[in-house]
Amino acid sequence: MSEQLPPGRPGPLPPVRPDRTPPIRDPAAIFIAAATLFAIFINPQNVGVILMLGVIALLLEIRLRRGD
């Protein structure tokens, strides 16, 4: 049988995340997404490879962003 927790206050709240721009509002992320969609439009035969490269570019941009 499953044990029930006694009623009471939950543990301490997690710390508030610092204010930072979400990736979708970053101009570089928007440019990478637009370039990926344009490349798919130009060459629809390689959609998998183009999407993979677009995702890698977005991850690198987020990872290497200055100020974090």
N, CA, C and O atoms as a Maestro MAE file, in Angstrom:
{
 s_m_m2io_version
 :::
 2.0.0
}

f_m_ct {
 s_m_title
 :::
 protein
 m_atom[272] {
  # First column is atom index #
  i_m_mmod_type
  r_m_x_coord
  r_m_y_coord
  r_m_z_coord
  i_m_residue_number
  s_m_chain_name
  s_m_pdb_residue_name
  s_m_pdb_atom_name
  i_m_atomic_number
  :::
  1 25 0.837 -1.181 0.000 1 A "MET " " N  " 7
  2 3 0.000 0.000 0.000 1 A "MET " " CA " 6
  3 2 0.885 1.249 0.000 1 A "MET " " C  " 6
  4 15 2.002 1.234 0.517 1 A "MET " " O  " 8
  5 25 0.377 2.301 -0.575 2 A "SER " " N  " 7
  6 3 1.160 3.532 -0.634 2 A "SER " " CA " 6
  7 2 0.999 4.318 0.661 2 A "SER " " C  " 6
  8 15 -0.078 4.354 1.256 2 A "SER " " O  " 8
  9 25 2.071 4.933 1.076 3 A "GLU " " N  " 7
  10 3 2.040 5.737 2.291 3 A "GLU " " CA " 6
  11 2 1.600 7.146 1.941 3 A "GLU " " C  " 6
  12 15 2.002 7.692 0.913 3 A "GLU " " O  " 8
  13 25 0.780 7.732 2.791 4 A "GLN " " N  " 7
  14 3 0.338 9.100 2.578 4 A "GLN " " CA " 6
  15 2 1.174 10.026 3.448 4 A "GLN " " C  " 6
  16 15 1.498 9.714 4.594 4 A "GLN " " O  " 8
  17 25 1.511 11.166 2.873 5 A "LEU " " N  " 7
  18 3 2.276 12.152 3.630 5 A "LEU " " CA " 6
  19 2 1.350 12.857 4.608 5 A "LEU " " C  " 6
  20 15 0.188 13.109 4.290 5 A "LEU " " O  " 8
  21 25 1.850 13.175 5.789 6 A "PRO " " N  " 7
  22 3 1.004 13.897 6.742 6 A "PRO " " CA " 6
  23 2 0.727 15.311 6.222 6 A "PRO " " C  " 6
  24 15 1.571 15.910 5.556 6 A "PRO " " O  " 8
  25 25 -0.460 15.837 6.532 7 A "PRO " " N  " 7
  26 3 -0.748 17.202 6.073 7 A "PRO " " CA " 6
  27 2 0.186 18.190 6.757 7 A "PRO " " C  " 6
  28 15 0.560 18.011 7.916 7 A "PRO " " O  " 8
  29 25 0.547 19.205 6.047 8 A "GLY " " N  " 7
  30 3 1.453 20.201 6.601 8 A "GLY " " CA " 6
  31 2 2.006 21.073 5.493 8 A "GLY " " C  " 6
  32 15 1.557 21.012 4.349 8 A "GLY " " O  " 8
  33 25 2.961 21.862 5.841 9 A "ARG " " N  " 7
  34 3 3.554 22.764 4.861 9 A "ARG " " CA " 6
  35 2 4.565 22.007 4.016 9 A "ARG " " C  " 6
  36 15 5.308 21.169 4.527 9 A "ARG " " O  " 8
  37 25 4.593 22.304 2.715 10 A "PRO " " N  " 7
  38 3 5.628 21.685 1.881 10 A "PRO " " CA " 6
  39 2 6.994 22.270 2.221 10 A "PRO " " C  " 6
  40 15 7.093 23.242 2.970 10 A "PRO " " O  " 8
  41 25 8.024 21.684 1.678 11 A "GLY " " N  " 7
  42 3 9.382 22.158 1.933 11 A "GLY " " CA " 6
  43 2 9.585 23.581 1.434 11 A "GLY " " C  " 6
  44 15 8.655 24.198 0.916 11 A "GLY " " O  " 8
  45 25 10.785 24.099 1.587 12 A "PRO " " N  " 7
  46 3 11.045 25.474 1.146 12 A "PRO " " CA " 6
  47 2 10.864 25.603 -0.364 12 A "PRO " " C  " 6
  48 15 11.104 24.661 -1.120 12 A "PRO " " O  " 8
  49 25 10.439 26.780 -0.777 13 A "LEU " " N  " 7
  50 3 10.231 27.044 -2.202 13 A "LEU " " CA " 6
  51 2 11.574 27.141 -2.922 13 A "LEU " " C  " 6
  52 15 12.554 27.590 -2.328 13 A "LEU " " O  " 8
  53 25 11.637 26.733 -4.182 14 A "PRO " " N  " 7
  54 3 12.889 26.862 -4.931 14 A "PRO " " CA " 6
  55 2 13.212 28.332 -5.174 14 A "PRO " " C  " 6
  56 15 12.307 29.167 -5.194 14 A "PRO " " O  " 8
  57 25 14.484 28.657 -5.359 15 A "PRO " " N  " 7
  58 3 14.846 30.060 -5.590 15 A "PRO " " CA " 6
  59 2 14.244 30.565 -6.902 15 A "PRO " " C  " 6
  60 15 14.035 29.802 -7.846 15 A "PRO " " O  " 8
  61 25 13.978 31.849 -6.932 16 A "VAL " " N  " 7
  62 3 13.403 32.473 -8.122 16 A "VAL " " CA " 6
  63 2 14.468 32.548 -9.209 16 A "VAL " " C  " 6
  64 15 15.614 32.913 -8.946 16 A "VAL " " O  " 8
  65 25 14.077 32.197 -10.439 17 A "ARG " " N  " 7
  66 3 15.031 32.250 -11.551 17 A "ARG " " CA " 6
  67 2 15.354 33.702 -11.887 17 A "ARG " " C  " 6
  68 15 14.476 34.562 -11.819 17 A "ARG " " O  " 8
  69 25 16.596 33.984 -12.247 18 A "PRO " " N  " 7
  70 3 16.944 35.360 -12.619 18 A "PRO " " CA " 6
  71 2 16.232 35.750 -13.911 18 A "PRO " " C  " 6
  72 15 15.941 34.908 -14.760 18 A "PRO " " O  " 8
  73 25 15.963 37.039 -14.035 19 A "ASP " " N  " 7
  74 3 15.314 37.531 -15.254 19 A "ASP " " CA " 6
  75 2 16.297 37.454 -16.407 19 A "ASP " " C  " 6
  76 15 17.380 38.037 -16.358 19 A "ASP " " O  " 8
  77 25 15.909 36.728 -17.444 20 A "ARG " " N  " 7
  78 3 16.726 36.675 -18.643 20 A "ARG " " CA " 6
  79 2 15.815 36.477 -19.840 20 A "ARG " " C  " 6
  80 15 14.688 36.001 -19.706 20 A "ARG " " O  " 8
  81 25 16.308 36.841 -20.994 21 A "THR " " N  " 7
  82 3 15.519 36.775 -22.214 21 A "THR " " CA " 6
  83 2 15.308 35.329 -22.623 21 A "THR " " C  " 6
  84 15 16.272 34.566 -22.695 21 A "THR " " O  " 8
  85 25 14.066 34.931 -22.894 22 A "PRO " " N  " 7
  86 3 13.857 33.573 -23.385 22 A "PRO " " CA " 6
  87 2 14.485 33.397 -24.763 22 A "PRO " " C  " 6
  88 15 14.612 34.372 -25.505 22 A "PRO " " O  " 8
  89 25 14.881 32.178 -25.122 23 A "PRO " " N  " 7
  90 3 15.579 31.980 -26.395 23 A "PRO " " CA " 6
  91 2 14.793 32.443 -27.610 23 A "PRO " " C  " 6
  92 15 15.399 32.883 -28.587 23 A "PRO " " O  " 8
  93 25 13.467 32.361 -27.590 24 A "ILE " " N  " 7
  94 3 12.689 32.713 -28.770 24 A "ILE " " CA " 6
  95 2 12.746 34.207 -29.058 24 A "ILE " " C  " 6
  96 15 12.532 34.613 -30.200 24 A "ILE " " O  " 8
  97 25 13.026 35.030 -28.066 25 A "ARG " " N  " 7
  98 3 13.104 36.470 -28.293 25 A "ARG " " CA " 6
  99 2 14.505 36.932 -28.671 25 A "ARG " " C  " 6
  100 15 14.711 38.105 -28.984 25 A "ARG " " O  " 8
  101 25 15.444 36.036 -28.645 26 A "ASP " " N  " 7
  102 3 16.809 36.378 -29.002 26 A "ASP " " CA " 6
  103 2 16.918 36.488 -30.521 26 A "ASP " " C  " 6
  104 15 16.511 35.562 -31.223 26 A "ASP " " O  " 8
  105 25 17.453 37.588 -31.051 27 A "PRO " " N  " 7
  106 3 17.536 37.743 -32.514 27 A "PRO " " CA " 6
  107 2 18.316 36.631 -33.202 27 A "PRO " " C  " 6
  108 15 17.965 36.233 -34.313 27 A "PRO " " O  " 8
  109 25 19.360 36.124 -32.568 28 A "ALA " " N  " 7
  110 3 20.139 35.052 -33.197 28 A "ALA " " CA " 6
  111 2 19.307 33.779 -33.323 28 A "ALA " " C  " 6
  112 15 19.391 33.083 -34.335 28 A "ALA " " O  " 8
  113 25 18.509 33.472 -32.310 29 A "ALA " " N  " 7
  114 3 17.663 32.277 -32.368 29 A "ALA " " CA " 6
  115 2 16.596 32.416 -33.445 29 A "ALA " " C  " 6
  116 15 16.295 31.455 -34.152 29 A "ALA " " O  " 8
  117 25 16.031 33.598 -33.570 30 A "ILE " " N  " 7
  118 3 15.028 33.830 -34.616 30 A "ILE " " CA " 6
  119 2 15.669 33.695 -35.991 30 A "ILE " " C  " 6
  120 15 15.077 33.102 -36.893 30 A "ILE " " O  " 8
  121 25 16.874 34.238 -36.160 31 A "PHE " " N  " 7
  122 3 17.566 34.131 -37.446 31 A "PHE " " CA " 6
  123 2 17.872 32.671 -37.787 31 A "PHE " " C  " 6
  124 15 17.683 32.253 -38.929 31 A "PHE " " O  " 8
  125 25 18.341 31.897 -36.812 32 A "ILE " " N  " 7
  126 3 18.660 30.486 -37.064 32 A "ILE " " CA " 6
  127 2 17.397 29.723 -37.449 32 A "ILE " " C  " 6
  128 15 17.422 28.909 -38.373 32 A "ILE " " O  " 8
  129 25 16.290 29.980 -36.745 33 A "ALA " " N  " 7
  130 3 15.033 29.302 -37.074 33 A "ALA " " CA " 6
  131 2 14.557 29.684 -38.472 33 A "ALA " " C  " 6
  132 15 14.105 28.824 -39.227 33 A "ALA " " O  " 8
  133 25 14.654 30.965 -38.823 34 A "ALA " " N  " 7
  134 3 14.233 31.402 -40.156 34 A "ALA " " CA " 6
  135 2 15.128 30.808 -41.240 34 A "ALA " " C  " 6
  136 15 14.635 30.387 -42.286 34 A "ALA " " O  " 8
  137 25 16.429 30.770 -41.001 35 A "ALA " " N  " 7
  138 3 17.346 30.189 -41.987 35 A "ALA " " CA " 6
  139 2 17.088 28.696 -42.156 35 A "ALA " " C  " 6
  140 15 17.193 28.170 -43.263 35 A "ALA " " O  " 8
  141 25 16.750 28.012 -41.065 36 A "THR " " N  " 7
  142 3 16.432 26.582 -41.149 36 A "THR " " CA " 6
  143 2 15.179 26.352 -41.981 36 A "THR " " C  " 6
  144 15 15.159 25.476 -42.846 36 A "THR " " O  " 8
  145 25 14.131 27.135 -41.727 37 A "LEU " " N  " 7
  146 3 12.902 26.992 -42.514 37 A "LEU " " CA " 6
  147 2 13.130 27.339 -43.980 37 A "LEU " " C  " 6
  148 15 12.574 26.685 -44.861 37 A "LEU " " O  " 8
  149 25 13.938 28.355 -44.251 38 A "PHE " " N  " 7
  150 3 14.243 28.721 -45.633 38 A "PHE " " CA " 6
  151 2 15.013 27.601 -46.328 38 A "PHE " " C  " 6
  152 15 14.749 27.297 -47.491 38 A "PHE " " O  " 8
  153 25 15.959 26.988 -45.627 39 A "ALA " " N  " 7
  154 3 16.725 25.888 -46.221 39 A "ALA " " CA " 6
  155 2 15.822 24.693 -46.522 39 A "ALA " " C  " 6
  156 15 16.008 24.015 -47.533 39 A "ALA " " O  " 8
  157 25 14.846 24.433 -45.651 40 A "ILE " " N  " 7
  158 3 13.894 23.348 -45.919 40 A "ILE " " CA " 6
  159 2 13.049 23.684 -47.139 40 A "ILE " " C  " 6
  160 15 12.755 22.806 -47.951 40 A "ILE " " O  " 8
  161 25 12.657 24.945 -47.275 41 A "PHE " " N  " 7
  162 3 11.859 25.369 -48.430 41 A "PHE " " CA " 6
  163 2 12.653 25.214 -49.723 41 A "PHE " " C  " 6
  164 15 12.105 24.790 -50.740 41 A "PHE " " O  " 8
  165 25 13.939 25.553 -49.690 42 A "ILE " " N  " 7
  166 3 14.780 25.466 -50.884 42 A "ILE " " CA " 6
  167 2 15.073 24.009 -51.236 42 A "ILE " " C  " 6
  168 15 15.052 23.644 -52.412 42 A "ILE " " O  " 8
  169 25 15.346 23.174 -50.233 43 A "ASN " " N  " 7
  170 3 15.751 21.792 -50.491 43 A "ASN " " CA " 6
  171 2 14.952 20.839 -49.594 43 A "ASN " " C  " 6
  172 15 15.452 20.425 -48.548 43 A "ASN " " O  " 8
  173 25 13.720 20.484 -49.983 44 A "PRO " " N  " 7
  174 3 12.883 19.638 -49.116 44 A "PRO " " CA " 6
  175 2 13.321 18.176 -49.056 44 A "PRO " " C  " 6
  176 15 12.757 17.409 -48.276 44 A "PRO " " O  " 8
  177 25 14.299 17.769 -49.845 45 A "GLN " " N  " 7
  178 3 14.741 16.375 -49.827 45 A "GLN " " CA " 6
  179 2 15.586 16.057 -48.594 45 A "GLN " " C  " 6
  180 15 15.661 14.899 -48.183 45 A "GLN " " O  " 8
  181 25 16.212 17.052 -48.008 46 A "ASN " " N  " 7
  182 3 17.108 16.833 -46.865 46 A "ASN " " CA " 6
  183 2 16.542 17.444 -45.584 46 A "ASN " " C  " 6
  184 15 17.274 18.074 -44.821 46 A "ASN " " O  " 8
  185 25 15.248 17.260 -45.347 47 A "VAL " " N  " 7
  186 3 14.610 17.886 -44.190 47 A "VAL " " CA " 6
  187 2 15.244 17.414 -42.880 47 A "VAL " " C  " 6
  188 15 15.483 18.223 -41.984 47 A "VAL " " O  " 8
  189 25 15.514 16.122 -42.762 48 A "GLY " " N  " 7
  190 3 16.079 15.599 -41.520 48 A "GLY " " CA " 6
  191 2 17.428 16.203 -41.188 48 A "GLY " " C  " 6
  192 15 17.678 16.602 -40.051 48 A "GLY " " O  " 8
  193 25 18.292 16.268 -42.182 49 A "VAL " " N  " 7
  194 3 19.635 16.832 -41.967 49 A "VAL " " CA " 6
  195 2 19.546 18.318 -41.655 49 A "VAL " " C  " 6
  196 15 20.242 18.811 -40.767 49 A "VAL " " O  " 8
  197 25 18.692 19.036 -42.383 50 A "ILE " " N  " 7
  198 3 18.564 20.481 -42.162 50 A "ILE " " CA " 6
  199 2 18.017 20.759 -40.764 50 A "ILE " " C  " 6
  200 15 18.512 21.648 -40.071 50 A "ILE " " O  " 8
  201 25 17.000 20.007 -40.348 51 A "LEU " " N  " 7
  202 3 16.461 20.200 -38.999 51 A "LEU " " CA " 6
  203 2 17.502 19.879 -37.931 51 A "LEU " " C  " 6
  204 15 17.603 20.584 -36.927 51 A "LEU " " O  " 8
  205 25 18.270 18.819 -38.145 52 A "MET " " N  " 7
  206 3 19.305 18.456 -37.183 52 A "MET " " CA " 6
  207 2 20.341 19.583 -37.063 52 A "MET " " C  " 6
  208 15 20.740 19.948 -35.957 52 A "MET " " O  " 8
  209 25 20.770 20.125 -38.193 53 A "LEU " " N  " 7
  210 3 21.740 21.220 -38.155 53 A "LEU " " CA " 6
  211 2 21.146 22.470 -37.509 53 A "LEU " " C  " 6
  212 15 21.840 23.181 -36.782 53 A "LEU " " O  " 8
  213 25 19.870 22.742 -37.767 54 A "GLY " " N  " 7
  214 3 19.214 23.887 -37.143 54 A "GLY " " CA " 6
  215 2 19.135 23.746 -35.634 54 A "GLY " " C  " 6
  216 15 19.375 24.707 -34.904 54 A "GLY " " O  " 8
  217 25 18.798 22.551 -35.164 55 A "VAL " " N  " 7
  218 3 18.723 22.318 -33.718 55 A "VAL " " CA " 6
  219 2 20.107 22.436 -33.087 55 A "VAL " " C  " 6
  220 15 20.253 23.019 -32.013 55 A "VAL " " O  " 8
  221 25 21.118 21.887 -33.748 56 A "ILE " " N  " 7
  222 3 22.489 22.003 -33.228 56 A "ILE " " CA " 6
  223 2 22.911 23.464 -33.158 56 A "ILE " " C  " 6
  224 15 23.528 23.886 -32.180 56 A "ILE " " O  " 8
  225 25 22.580 24.244 -34.196 57 A "ALA " " N  " 7
  226 3 22.929 25.668 -34.193 57 A "ALA " " CA " 6
  227 2 22.220 26.400 -33.058 57 A "ALA " " C  " 6
  228 15 22.826 27.243 -32.395 57 A "ALA " " O  " 8
  229 25 20.946 26.090 -32.826 58 A "LEU " " N  " 7
  230 3 20.227 26.731 -31.721 58 A "LEU " " CA " 6
  231 2 20.833 26.359 -30.369 58 A "LEU " " C  " 6
  232 15 20.990 27.215 -29.498 58 A "LEU " " O  " 8
  233 25 21.168 25.092 -30.198 59 A "LEU " " N  " 7
  234 3 21.768 24.669 -28.928 59 A "LEU " " CA " 6
  235 2 23.123 25.332 -28.700 59 A "LEU " " C  " 6
  236 15 23.433 25.746 -27.583 59 A "LEU " " O  " 8
  237 25 23.926 25.433 -29.753 60 A "LEU " " N  " 7
  238 3 25.222 26.106 -29.617 60 A "LEU " " CA " 6
  239 2 25.045 27.585 -29.305 60 A "LEU " " C  " 6
  240 15 25.780 28.140 -28.489 60 A "LEU " " O  " 8
  241 25 24.077 28.222 -29.945 61 A "GLU " " N  " 7
  242 3 23.850 29.643 -29.712 61 A "GLU " " CA " 6
  243 2 23.419 29.884 -28.269 61 A "GLU " " C  " 6
  244 15 23.884 30.823 -27.623 61 A "GLU " " O  " 8
  245 25 22.535 29.038 -27.772 62 A "ILE " " N  " 7
  246 3 22.076 29.193 -26.388 62 A "ILE " " CA " 6
  247 2 23.216 28.905 -25.415 62 A "ILE " " C  " 6
  248 15 23.366 29.597 -24.408 62 A "ILE " " O  " 8
  249 25 24.018 27.887 -25.716 63 A "ARG " " N  " 7
  250 3 25.125 27.494 -24.827 63 A "ARG " " CA " 6
  251 2 26.230 28.552 -24.797 63 A "ARG " " C  " 6
  252 15 26.810 28.819 -23.745 63 A "ARG " " O  " 8
  253 25 26.517 29.150 -25.952 64 A "LEU " " N  " 7
  254 3 27.635 30.089 -26.044 64 A "LEU " " CA " 6
  255 2 27.206 31.546 -25.924 64 A "LEU " " C  " 6
  256 15 28.004 32.447 -26.185 64 A "LEU " " O  " 8
  257 25 25.972 31.786 -25.537 65 A "ARG " " N  " 7
  258 3 25.478 33.159 -25.436 65 A "ARG " " CA " 6
  259 2 26.280 33.930 -24.393 65 A "ARG " " C  " 6
  260 15 26.607 33.403 -23.329 65 A "ARG " " O  " 8
  261 25 26.584 35.155 -24.705 66 A "ARG " " N  " 7
  262 3 27.344 35.990 -23.760 66 A "ARG " " CA " 6
  263 2 26.432 36.472 -22.637 66 A "ARG " " C  " 6
  264 15 25.222 36.608 -22.820 66 A "ARG " " O  " 8
  265 25 27.012 36.723 -21.505 67 A "GLY " " N  " 7
  266 3 26.278 37.302 -20.388 67 A "GLY " " CA " 6
  267 2 25.659 36.298 -19.437 67 A "GLY " " C  " 6
  268 15 25.039 36.694 -18.451 67 A "GLY " " O  " 8
  269 25 25.809 35.012 -19.702 68 A "ASP " " N  " 7
  270 3 25.239 34.014 -18.790 68 A "ASP " " CA " 6
  271 2 26.327 33.367 -17.975 68 A "ASP " " C  " 6
  272 15 26.046 32.500 -17.148 68 A "ASP " " O  " 8
  :::
 }
 m_bond[271] {
  # First column is bond index #
  i_m_from
  i_m_to
  i_m_order
  :::
  1 1 2 1
  2 2 3 1
  3 3 4 2
  4 3 5 1
  5 5 6 1
  6 6 7 1
  7 7 8 2
  8 7 9 1
  9 9 10 1
  10 10 11 1
  11 11 12 2
  12 11 13 1
  13 13 14 1
  14 14 15 1
  15 15 16 2
  16 15 17 1
  17 17 18 1
  18 18 19 1
  19 19 20 2
  20 19 21 1
  21 21 22 1
  22 22 23 1
  23 23 24 2
  24 23 25 1
  25 25 26 1
  26 26 27 1
  27 27 28 2
  28 27 29 1
  29 29 30 1
  30 30 31 1
  31 31 32 2
  32 31 33 1
  33 33 34 1
  34 34 35 1
  35 35 36 2
  36 35 37 1
  37 37 38 1
  38 38 39 1
  39 39 40 2
  40 39 41 1
  41 41 42 1
  42 42 43 1
  43 43 44 2
  44 43 45 1
  45 45 46 1
  46 46 47 1
  47 47 48 2
  48 47 49 1
  49 49 50 1
  50 50 51 1
  51 51 52 2
  52 51 53 1
  53 53 54 1
  54 54 55 1
  55 55 56 2
  56 55 57 1
  57 57 58 1
  58 58 59 1
  59 59 60 2
  60 59 61 1
  61 61 62 1
  62 62 63 1
  63 63 64 2
  64 63 65 1
  65 65 66 1
  66 66 67 1
  67 67 68 2
  68 67 69 1
  69 69 70 1
  70 70 71 1
  71 71 72 2
  72 71 73 1
  73 73 74 1
  74 74 75 1
  75 75 76 2
  76 75 77 1
  77 77 78 1
  78 78 79 1
  79 79 80 2
  80 79 81 1
  81 81 82 1
  82 82 83 1
  83 83 84 2
  84 83 85 1
  85 85 86 1
  86 86 87 1
  87 87 88 2
  88 87 89 1
  89 89 90 1
  90 90 91 1
  91 91 92 2
  92 91 93 1
  93 93 94 1
  94 94 95 1
  95 95 96 2
  96 95 97 1
  97 97 98 1
  98 98 99 1
  99 99 100 2
  100 99 101 1
  101 101 102 1
  102 102 103 1
  103 103 104 2
  104 103 105 1
  105 105 106 1
  106 106 107 1
  107 107 108 2
  108 107 109 1
  109 109 110 1
  110 110 111 1
  111 111 112 2
  112 111 113 1
  113 113 114 1
  114 114 115 1
  115 115 116 2
  116 115 117 1
  117 117 118 1
  118 118 119 1
  119 119 120 2
  120 119 121 1
  121 121 122 1
  122 122 123 1
  123 123 124 2
  124 123 125 1
  125 125 126 1
  126 126 127 1
  127 127 128 2
  128 127 129 1
  129 129 130 1
  130 130 131 1
  131 131 132 2
  132 131 133 1
  133 133 134 1
  134 134 135 1
  135 135 136 2
  136 135 137 1
  137 137 138 1
  138 138 139 1
  139 139 140 2
  140 139 141 1
  141 141 142 1
  142 142 143 1
  143 143 144 2
  144 143 145 1
  145 145 146 1
  146 146 147 1
  147 147 148 2
  148 147 149 1
  149 149 150 1
  150 150 151 1
  151 151 152 2
  152 151 153 1
  153 153 154 1
  154 154 155 1
  155 155 156 2
  156 155 157 1
  157 157 158 1
  158 158 159 1
  159 159 160 2
  160 159 161 1
  161 161 162 1
  162 162 163 1
  163 163 164 2
  164 163 165 1
  165 165 166 1
  166 166 167 1
  167 167 168 2
  168 167 169 1
  169 169 170 1
  170 170 171 1
  171 171 172 2
  172 171 173 1
  173 173 174 1
  174 174 175 1
  175 175 176 2
  176 175 177 1
  177 177 178 1
  178 178 179 1
  179 179 180 2
  180 179 181 1
  181 181 182 1
  182 182 183 1
  183 183 184 2
  184 183 185 1
  185 185 186 1
  186 186 187 1
  187 187 188 2
  188 187 189 1
  189 189 190 1
  190 190 191 1
  191 191 192 2
  192 191 193 1
  193 193 194 1
  194 194 195 1
  195 195 196 2
  196 195 197 1
  197 197 198 1
  198 198 199 1
  199 199 200 2
  200 199 201 1
  201 201 202 1
  202 202 203 1
  203 203 204 2
  204 203 205 1
  205 205 206 1
  206 206 207 1
  207 207 208 2
  208 207 209 1
  209 209 210 1
  210 210 211 1
  211 211 212 2
  212 211 213 1
  213 213 214 1
  214 214 215 1
  215 215 216 2
  216 215 217 1
  217 217 218 1
  218 218 219 1
  219 219 220 2
  220 219 221 1
  221 221 222 1
  222 222 223 1
  223 223 224 2
  224 223 225 1
  225 225 226 1
  226 226 227 1
  227 227 228 2
  228 227 229 1
  229 229 230 1
  230 230 231 1
  231 231 232 2
  232 231 233 1
  233 233 234 1
  234 234 235 1
  235 235 236 2
  236 235 237 1
  237 237 238 1
  238 238 239 1
  239 239 240 2
  240 239 241 1
  241 241 242 1
  242 242 243 1
  243 243 244 2
  244 243 245 1
  245 245 246 1
  246 246 247 1
  247 247 248 2
  248 247 249 1
  249 249 250 1
  250 250 251 1
  251 251 252 2
  252 251 253 1
  253 253 254 1
  254 254 255 1
  255 255 256 2
  256 255 257 1
  257 257 258 1
  258 258 259 1
  259 259 260 2
  260 259 261 1
  261 261 262 1
  262 262 263 1
  263 263 264 2
  264 263 265 1
  265 265 266 1
  266 266 267 1
  267 267 268 2
  268 267 269 1
  269 269 270 1
  270 270 271 1
  271 271 272 2
  :::
 }
}
